[in-house]
């Protein structure tokens, strides 16, 4: 079990969070290594050094455990950037996405969670909540850009942020090519150019 925090996350300590942290760490490792279909609560409990009864009582099913893992990842993700410009903020967002998706553990973990969302309703709902939380966090970059006059009034901030990461996730899932900072910058710049042109004005 790795003790290294995932890229783009922060994990505060605390005695009350010890069991959950241990279980979620093991669950994340299991998902990254074997996928959702091999996520077994009894094995997670054994590897985490936690009583099996505790794990079954708190999580109950692999879908609930995957959902809690995603909720924890959303809670621990780093706050959005504030570089003073839309271009800088969107590039920071895109580069964070690339760092996460190219991390050996996190890239596999996200693939497993996306796959799980296609066959498990709880995992799907959790994945939707995860992205909603992260998009809302970074939407402030676009709202600030509106206030500075960089993009038109009534620009949909959520659509702009989603447009930054969409091509990066597409590349992860469909091309198999390793993502780079150049990919991140192109995705961010394309989203910013479209936003300035009024593409996402509502």
C-alpha positions as CSV (number, residue, x, y, z in Angstrom):
1,X,0.0,0.0,0.0
2,X,1.5,3.3,-1.1
3,X,1.7,6.2,1.4
4,X,2.3,8.8,-1.4
5,X,-0.6,11.2,-2.0
6,X,-2.0,11.2,-5.5
7,X,-1.1,14.0,-7.8
8,X,-3.3,17.0,-7.4
9,X,-4.6,15.9,-4.0
10,X,-4.1,16.8,-0.4
11,X,-5.0,14.4,2.5
12,X,-5.1,15.8,6.0
13,X,-4.4,13.5,8.9
14,X,-6.6,12.8,11.9
15,X,-7.2,9.8,14.1
16,X,-10.9,9.7,13.2
17,X,-10.1,9.4,9.5
18,X,-7.6,6.5,9.8
19,X,-9.9,3.6,9.0
20,X,-11.5,5.3,6.0
21,X,-8.1,6.5,4.7
22,X,-6.6,3.0,4.9
23,X,-9.6,1.4,3.2
24,X,-9.8,3.9,0.5
25,X,-6.1,3.7,-0.2
26,X,-6.4,-0.1,-0.6
27,X,-9.5,0.2,-2.7
28,X,-7.8,2.7,-5.0
29,X,-4.8,0.4,-5.4
30,X,-7.1,-2.6,-6.1
31,X,-9.1,-0.6,-8.7
32,X,-5.9,0.6,-10.4
33,X,-4.4,-2.9,-10.5
34,X,-7.4,-5.1,-11.2
35,X,-10.4,-3.0,-12.2
36,X,-13.8,-2.7,-10.6
37,X,-14.8,-6.4,-11.2
38,X,-12.0,-7.5,-8.9
39,X,-12.8,-5.1,-6.1
40,X,-13.6,-7.4,-3.1
41,X,-14.6,-6.0,0.2
42,X,-13.2,-8.8,2.3
43,X,-9.8,-8.5,0.5
44,X,-9.8,-4.8,1.0
45,X,-10.4,-5.2,4.7
46,X,-7.6,-7.7,5.0
47,X,-5.1,-5.5,3.1
48,X,-6.1,-2.4,5.0
49,X,-5.8,-4.1,8.4
50,X,-9.4,-3.4,9.2
51,X,-12.1,-5.7,10.5
52,X,-14.2,-7.2,7.7
53,X,-17.4,-6.4,9.6
54,X,-16.4,-2.8,9.8
55,X,-15.9,-2.6,6.0
56,X,-19.2,-4.4,5.2
57,X,-21.1,-2.3,7.7
58,X,-19.8,1.0,6.4
59,X,-19.6,0.4,2.7
60,X,-21.7,-2.7,2.0
61,X,-20.9,-3.1,-1.7
62,X,-18.1,-2.4,-4.2
63,X,-20.2,0.3,-5.8
64,X,-20.6,2.2,-2.5
65,X,-16.9,1.8,-1.8
66,X,-16.0,3.2,-5.3
67,X,-18.5,6.0,-4.7
68,X,-16.8,6.9,-1.4
69,X,-13.4,6.8,-3.0
70,X,-14.5,9.3,-5.7
71,X,-16.1,11.5,-3.1
72,X,-12.8,11.5,-1.1
73,X,-10.8,12.3,-4.2
74,X,-13.1,15.3,-5.0
75,X,-12.8,16.5,-1.4
76,X,-9.0,16.2,-1.4
77,X,-8.3,17.7,-4.8
78,X,-6.3,20.9,-4.9
79,X,-8.1,24.2,-5.2
80,X,-8.3,26.0,-8.5
81,X,-5.5,28.3,-9.7
82,X,-5.7,32.1,-9.7
83,X,-3.0,33.3,-12.1
84,X,-4.8,36.6,-13.0
85,X,-5.7,35.5,-16.5
86,X,-8.1,33.1,-18.2
87,X,-5.3,31.6,-20.2
88,X,-3.1,31.0,-17.2
89,X,-5.9,29.5,-15.1
90,X,-7.1,27.2,-17.8
91,X,-3.6,26.0,-18.5
92,X,-3.1,25.3,-14.8
93,X,-6.3,23.2,-14.9
94,X,-5.3,21.3,-18.0
95,X,-1.8,20.6,-16.6
96,X,-3.3,19.3,-13.4
97,X,-5.5,16.9,-15.4
98,X,-2.6,15.7,-17.4
99,X,-0.4,15.1,-14.3
100,X,-3.2,13.1,-12.7
101,X,-4.0,11.0,-15.8
102,X,-0.4,10.3,-16.6
103,X,0.4,9.2,-13.0
104,X,1.0,5.4,-13.1
105,X,-1.6,4.8,-10.4
106,X,-4.1,7.6,-11.0
107,X,-4.4,7.0,-14.7
108,X,-5.3,3.4,-14.2
109,X,-7.6,4.3,-11.4
110,X,-9.6,6.7,-13.5
111,X,-9.9,4.2,-16.3
112,X,-11.2,1.6,-13.9
113,X,-13.7,4.1,-12.3
114,X,-14.9,5.2,-15.8
115,X,-15.4,1.6,-16.8
116,X,-17.2,0.9,-13.5
117,X,-19.6,3.8,-14.2
118,X,-20.8,2.0,-17.3
119,X,-22.1,-1.0,-15.4
120,X,-22.7,0.2,-11.9
121,X,-25.3,2.9,-11.1
122,X,-23.6,3.9,-7.8
123,X,-20.2,4.3,-9.5
124,X,-21.8,6.3,-12.3
125,X,-23.6,8.7,-9.9
126,X,-20.4,9.1,-7.9
127,X,-18.4,9.8,-11.0
128,X,-20.9,12.5,-12.1
129,X,-20.7,14.1,-8.6
130,X,-16.9,14.0,-8.7
131,X,-16.8,15.9,-12.0
132,X,-19.5,18.3,-10.8
133,X,-17.4,19.2,-7.8
134,X,-14.2,19.7,-9.7
135,X,-15.8,21.7,-12.5
136,X,-17.5,24.0,-10.0
137,X,-14.2,24.5,-8.2
138,X,-12.5,25.6,-11.5
139,X,-15.6,27.5,-12.8
140,X,-14.4,30.5,-10.6
141,X,-11.6,31.0,-13.1
142,X,-14.1,31.7,-15.8
143,X,-16.3,33.9,-13.6
144,X,-13.3,36.0,-12.8
145,X,-12.5,36.3,-16.5
146,X,-16.0,37.5,-17.1
147,X,-15.5,40.1,-14.3
148,X,-12.2,41.2,-16.0
149,X,-13.9,41.5,-19.4
150,X,-11.8,38.7,-20.9
151,X,-14.9,36.8,-22.0
152,X,-18.5,37.8,-22.7
153,X,-21.2,38.2,-20.0
154,X,-23.3,35.1,-19.5
155,X,-20.5,32.8,-20.5
156,X,-21.3,29.4,-19.0
157,X,-18.3,28.8,-16.8
158,X,-19.0,25.0,-16.4
159,X,-19.0,24.5,-20.1
160,X,-15.7,26.2,-20.5
161,X,-14.0,24.1,-17.8
162,X,-15.5,20.9,-19.2
163,X,-14.2,21.8,-22.6
164,X,-10.6,22.0,-21.2
165,X,-10.5,18.4,-19.9
166,X,-12.8,16.7,-22.5
167,X,-10.1,16.3,-25.2
168,X,-7.6,15.1,-22.5
169,X,-10.0,12.3,-21.3
170,X,-10.7,11.4,-24.9
171,X,-7.0,11.0,-25.6
172,X,-6.7,8.9,-22.4
173,X,-9.5,6.5,-23.3
174,X,-9.3,6.4,-27.1
175,X,-5.7,7.0,-28.4
176,X,-3.5,5.3,-25.9
177,X,-1.0,8.1,-26.4
178,X,0.8,9.5,-23.5
179,X,-0.4,13.0,-22.6
180,X,2.0,15.9,-22.3
181,X,2.0,19.5,-21.1
182,X,1.8,20.6,-24.8
183,X,-1.5,18.7,-25.0
184,X,-2.7,20.4,-21.9
185,X,-1.8,23.9,-23.2
186,X,-3.5,23.2,-26.5
187,X,-6.7,22.0,-24.8
188,X,-6.7,25.1,-22.5
189,X,-6.0,27.5,-25.3
190,X,-8.7,26.1,-27.5
191,X,-11.3,26.4,-24.7
192,X,-10.2,29.9,-23.9
193,X,-10.3,31.0,-27.6
194,X,-13.8,29.6,-27.9
195,X,-14.9,31.3,-24.7
196,X,-13.6,34.6,-25.9
197,X,-15.5,34.1,-29.1
198,X,-18.8,33.7,-27.2
199,X,-19.3,30.0,-28.0
200,X,-20.6,29.3,-24.5
201,X,-22.7,32.4,-23.9
202,X,-26.1,31.4,-22.5
